[in-house]
Each structure stands twice: as C-alpha cells, then as structure tokens.
Amino acid sequence: MASPKVLLLGILLLGGGIGIGNGSAADCPTLSNGDDLPLDQFISQLTDPCRYDKYVRPNTTTPLPINVTMEITHMEATQSQFTSYMTVQFVYLDSNLNYETSSPQRTIILGDESLKAKIWTPNILMRDESGTSVIATSTKDIVVSITKTGLVTYSYKMTVQFNCQMDLKKFPFDYQRCKIAFSDWSNNAANVDLKWTQTPPFYKAADLHFSEYIMDKAEFNLGSDAGPYPGLPVGTFTKLTIEFKFHRDIGYYLLDFFIPSYLLVFTAWVTFWLQADAGPPRATLGASTVVAFITLHLGVSKDIPKVSYVKASDVWFLAVIFFIFLSLAEFAFVNVIWRRKKHIELKKPKPKYVLKSAFMPQKSREDLQRYASTLSLATIGQSNDSLNSTKPLPLQGNYKSVDSLDSANCHTAISIPGSDEQVFTWTKMTPQEVAIYVDRKARIVFPVTFLIFNVLYWVFVYCL
C-alpha cells in the first residue's frame, strides 16, 4: 500500500501536468492583430505548432489536388543523356494557412527556404524509371507564396539529368522521343492527386537553347502505378509524364560532314585527269583523301552512343569511302596497264571488251587463235571451185589510236568464204591507249554512279 506522501506527490505531478498542458494551449499566440505584426512574426504565429502541424497534409478527408506547371530554360544533350534546367511549380490549397480574418490587410506572404521549412509541402521528385537524378537544388532558387485563402504556390529551380533510349538508325536525320516523370514519393494517390494545370502546363523560354536539337512539341500524360515501391502494399501513386519530341539540327552535319565529304570525293576524282604513269601524285592524292575522310567521320561519330545496328551516317561513310577507294584502285589498274609492253587484242572497241582484254590479255590472245583456227578449217572444207573463185582473205589486225575507237570504219571483218556471216572483228590497242580509255570512261561512270547513290540516300533519309 502506497504511503500518503507518495500519493500526494503523484497527485501534485498529475495536477501539474494538466496545468502545464492547459497553460500551453492557453499560451498559443492569437492572430487577431495580425496586421500589426511584422511579417516574420506573423508567419511564426500562423505556423506555430500549437495550431499548425507541418507533417500533416491539408484536407485529410479527401485526396489533396496539386496542380503542376513546368518551365524549361535550357537543355543540353551528351550522347543519350540530357541535362535540363527547369522551374517546377506546385499549387495547392492549405486551408490551415487561411488568414483572411486574422490579417485582412495583408495581401500575400512571400518566402524562401525558411518559409518552406515551416509549412507542409509535397515531396515530388523525378522517377527512377526515367533514369533521372536531381543534380542540385539551391535554396535561393526556392520561392513559396501564400494567399489569404491559404492557396500555396511552391516553386523551385533544378538541374536534372535524364537518360533517353534514342533510336539512331537515321542519325543524323533522327527524331527522338524522351520523357520525364514526376511522382510524390511520400503520399500515394489516396492522399495526393497530382494533375497538370488547365492552362498550358509547359512553358518554353523564348530564347531556349537546345544544343544540336530542335524541339517540335511536348505531350503531357497523367497516370498511376506502384511508384518507387514496386511489390510493396503501399497503394498506387499518381504519375505525371511530359514527353518531348524533337529532331536533330542537320546544319552542323551539313557544314562539318556532308559538304566536306563531297569535296573529298571530288578531289579523289581529280586523279582521272592525271596521266596513268604519274604514280606519286595520284597515289598521294588517293591515300590522303581516304585518311582525311576517315578522320572526318571519327570526329562526327565520337559524341554519339555506340550502337550495334547500322546508322544512316554509317551507310554514307561506307559509300563515300568505297567511291574514294575505287578511284584509288582505278589508278592502280591503269598504272599496271600503262607499264605493259605488249599490245592488247580485243574483239570489239567497246568498254566490255576493252576491260576484258585489259584484265585478261592472255585470254584474249587465246580467243584470237581459236577464231583463226576456226577460220582455217572452214576454208579447207570448201570445194576447189570455191577456192578458185574466192580469193582467201588474210588475217589482218587493225592498229588504231584511242580517238578512233568509236569510228564506224575502224576494224576489219573476217568472214568464212562462201558465207555471208562475219566470224569476228578484231583490233589492237597499245597499253597506253587502254589506260587513257579507262580514265576517260571513269570520268563519266564515277560521277553518274555517285549521283544515283545520292538520290537513293536522300530519298531514304527524308521520305522513308
């Protein structure tokens, strides 16, 4: 059984505790004279813990609607990562901050981080699934305003990095779609209802600098999912998504890649106007254009992600390097022909036979011998009358210059006696004539082929 002294002490403590509690409630500062108080003192009284709990969201009976607005002032791109400098604004009604009656003359309360620390604010961050991270949020870039009715506007500036799964198949003529998602990490959809403002929820600075890209438009979507806690029974979270659609600015690549590519190809074709035995200048010109173009391509492709599929820039690179290499190979081909000693026999003065005889001169000589043997056997098989009445035609070769290849009377026809059918026509060209002939045809074939490739390439990148 407790002693009387212990019981008396307990009663005194209990009474003192009650007295302290009542005294704290009674000591809660009044707001009836709010207009006479300095702003800092009025804010302290308005948000005093005796009447305001900053850890309890406003409007606890239904989900609190929060309107979101975004403004982007600058964007940068590095490979598949984007850096965005933005201002995000949240507007919601906190009736516990209503001061219409306590300070009717006061229009609006403005504050910074110190005011934010005294009131309830949403904990809205970028979504991890978008690969985003807040780099820095400076306290001086936080602004909070409260109106008489308790309408809170909470704004802050931040720098965000987010990843974008880019499709580079048409690089540098590609169009990209990237998105940023927002969600409240502390309150699910039953507590906080995020929504985009009815007015345009996105503002783009008039002088928005978006390096390398041009923004076409932005789309805004509203949804919900498990938020940052998948697999946990915490309910669904409201998710706001802004999707950017933009295309790459081709101006840089035209000036620094495509136009120099054309000039290098044209430079490689200058070798067609140099004599075939001018080995040093033609080899130097061809090799230097190959090295210059490879260096040009590496400089352009170093800042894009390494992907396994073929890009439009790769198609251009392979085609241009192929044309430059072919011009170098054509020089090697005509130079080898130029240094030959024997004349080249060809069936007809046409490009097909010129190239065939140039590539396989021994095969052309074998064809000539075979035709000659056929002619001899046909002649022996004729009757004596035919032999007496027909004068045998000797095998003749026609030597001519390259300038007369297309002449109608530049070859000799050899026929089987007693027949109207011509067996073959034959001519000879010097190796130098063949080399000059090939160079002359290359001046036409290479540009025409390159023009056809350009038509197909630009139709693909802009029309398909």
C-alpha positions, 0 to 999 in steps of 0.5 A: 500500500502506497504511503500518503506522501507518495500519493500526494506527490503523484497527485501534485505531478498529475495536477501539474501536468494538466496545468502545464498542458492547459497553460500551453494551449492557453499560451498559443499566440492569437492572430487577431492583430495580425496586421500589426505584426511584422511579417516574420512574426506573423508567419511564426504565429500562423505556423506555430505548432500549437495550431499548425502541424507541418507533417500533416497534409491539408484536407485529410478527408479527401485526396489533396489536388496539386496542380503542376506547371513546368518551365524549361530554360535550357537543355543540353544533350551528351550522347543519350543523356540530357541535362535540363534546367527547369522551374517546377511549380506546385499549387495547392490549397492549405486551408490551415494557412487561411488568414483572411480574418486574422490579417485582412490587410495583408495581401500575400506572404512571400518566402524562401527556404525558411518559409518552406521549412515551416509549412507542409509541402509535397515531396515530388521528385523525378522517377527512377524509371526515367533514369533521372537524378536531381543534380542540385537544388539551391535554396535561393532558387526556392520561392513559396507564396501564400494567399489569404485563402491559404492557396500555396504556390511552391516553386523551385529551380533544378538541374536534372539529368535524364537518360533517353533510349534514342533510336539512331538508325537515321542519325543524323536525320533522327527524331527522338522521343524522351520523357520525364516523370514526376511522382510524390514519393511520400503520399500515394494517390489516396492522399495526393492527386497530382494533375497538370494545370488547365492552362498550358502546363509547359512553358518554353523560354523564348530564347531556349537553347537546345544544343544540336536539337530542335524541339517540335512539341511536348505531350503531357500524360497523367497516370498511376502505378506502384511508384518507387515501391514496386511489390510493396502494399503501399497503394498506387501513386499518381504519375505525371509524364511530359514527353518531348519530341524533337529532331536533330539540327542537320546544319552542323552535319551539313557544314562539318560532314556532308559538304566536306565529304563531297569535296573529298570525293571530288578531289579523289576524282581529280586523279582521272585527269592525271596521266596513268604513269604519274604514280606519286601524285595520284597515289598521294592524292588517293591515300590522303583523301581516304585518311582525311575522310576517315578522320572526318567521320571519327570526329562526327561519330565520337559524341554519339552512343555506340550502337550495334545496328547500322546508322544512316551516317554509317551507310554514307561513310561506307559509300563515300569511302568505297567511291574514294577507294575505287578511284584509288584502285582505278589508278592502280589498274591503269598504272599496271596497264600503262607499264605493259609492253605488249599490245592488247587484242580485243574483239570489239572497241567497246568498254566490255571488251576493252576491260576484258582484254585489259584484265585478261590479255592472255585470254584474249590472245587465246580467243584470237587463235581459236577464231583463226583456227576456226577460220582455217578449217572452214576454208579447207572444207570448201570445194576447189571451185570455191577456192578458185573463185574466192580469193582467201582473205588474210588475217589482218589486225587493225592498229588504231589510236584511242580517238578512233575507237568509236569510228564506224570504219575502224576494224576489219571483218573476217568472214568464212568464204562462201558465207555471208556471216562475219566470224569476228572483228578484231583490233589492237590497242597499245597499253597506253591507249587502254589506260587513257580509255579507262580514265576517260570512261571513269570520268563519266561512270564515277560521277553518274554512279555517285549521283544515283547513290545520292538520290537513293540516300536522300530519298531514304533519309527524308521520305522513308 
